[in-house]
C-alpha cells in the first residue's frame, strides 16, 4: 500500500475537498485524484463520493479512515526511531510553575547538551495520545487515575512526591502555626478554583476530602494564581493548598503564610510516562537524573490515594 496515497486520503478526508487537500499537500488536484484512485484500486472499494460541496467519505471510506491515520502514526514513529537523536526531547510538564517544570530546569542545567521542547498539556488523555503517536516523548502525571489505566505500551515510574502546604492570609485562624495536622484542617474552608472535574488532581483532592473529612471548595471562576493569592490574602475565612515546589511570587503586603501539613503529610505523586519503544537517547539521561533525585518518600507519615502507582524500593 502506497503510504503517500494513504496520506493523501487522510488529508482529503480532513479537508472535505480534493482541491483543498491539494493545497494542503502542496501538490496538484490531478495528483490527489490519481493517488485516491490508485488507493481505491488497491482496496477494491470506493472511498469518496463526489458532491456539489466537495468529497464525502463512503461507508468504506469511514471504516478505513481510523486505520489510515494509525498507519501514518506508525510511519511517523518509524521515521523518528532513526532520527530521534537529531531533535529535541519533547516534555510535557502540565504547567510552568509546578514541580515538574522545576525538575526539568535542573535537568537542563545538568545536561545543557540536550535540547528540550517543553509543552503544557492539561489533559492526561491528550498526553498519552501524544506519547503513543510519537509527537511527545515524556509527560509528568499522577498515575493511574481511577478508571483510566494506562495503555500497555506506556511505561511509567514514580519520580517525585511533592508535599502539600496550606497557604493562608495573615488574618486566618491558622496563620501563626508553624505546621498544621490534617485533623486541624477539618472545618476550615479550603478554596481551590483550579480543580477540573475528571482530572488527575481532581481525583486526588476528592480522595483527600473523603479520607479526612476536609472542606475543599472549587466554586467560582478560575482567574489564575494571582487572583487566588489576592483573595486568600484578603479573606480570613479562606485558605488554599499549595504544593511545596510550586513557584509563586506575591507582594510583601499580602503577608501570606505557607504552612507544612503533617500527621500525615499529603503528597502529590509525580510519575514519568513514556512509550516503551521510544528511542530518543536523551530519555535514558532524564530517567537517570530523576532516579538520582531521591524525591519519592517512604510511605510512613505520608498519604497518597490508593490508586496512585506505588513507589519503588
C-alpha positions, 0 to 999 in steps of 0.5 A: 500500500502506497503510504503517500496515497494513504496520506493523501486520503487522510488529508482529503478526508480532513479537508472535505475537498480534493482541491483543498487537500491539494493545497494542503499537500502542496501538490496538484488536484490531478495528483490527489485524484490519481493517488485516491484512485490508485488507493481505491484500486488497491482496496477494491472499494470506493472511498469518496463520493463526489458532491456539489460541496466537495468529497464525502467519505463512503461507508468504506471510506469511514471504516478505513479512515481510523486505520489510515491515520494509525498507519501514518502514526506508525510511519511517523514513529518509524521515521523518528526511531532513526532520527530521534537523536537529531531533535529535541526531547519533547516534555510535557510538564502540565504547567510552568510553575509546578514541580515538574517544570522545576525538575526539568530546569535542573535537568537542563542545567545538568545536561545543557547538551540536550535540547528540550521542547517543553509543552503544557498539556492539561489533559492526561488523555491528550498526553498519552495520545501524544506519547503513543503517536510519537509527537511527545516523548515524556509527560509528568502525571499522577498515575493511574487515575481511577478508571483510566489505566494506562495503555500497555505500551506506556511505561511509567515510574514514580519520580517525585512526591511533592508535599502539600502546604496550606497557604493562608492570609495573615488574618486566618485562624491558622496563620501563626502555626508553624505546621498544621495536622490534617485533623486541624484542617477539618472545618476550615474552608479550603478554596481551590478554583483550579480543580477540573472535574475528571482530572488527575488532581481532581481525583486526588483532592476528592480522595483527600476530602473523603479520607479526612473529612476536609472542606475543599471548595472549587466554586467560582471562576478560575482567574489564575494564581494571582487572583487566588493569592489576592483573595486568600490574602484578603479573606480570613475565612479562606485558605488554599493548598499549595504544593511545596515546589510550586513557584509563586511570587506575591507582594510583601503586603499580602503577608501570606503564610505557607504552612507544612501539613503533617500527621500525615503529610499529603503528597502529590505523586509525580510519575514519568510516562513514556512509550516503551519503544521510544528511542530518543537517547536523551530519555535514558539521561532524564530517567537517570537524573530523576532516579538520582533525585531521591524525591519519592518518600517512604510511605510512613507519615505520608498519604497518597490515594490508593490508586496512585502507582506505588513507589519503588524500593 
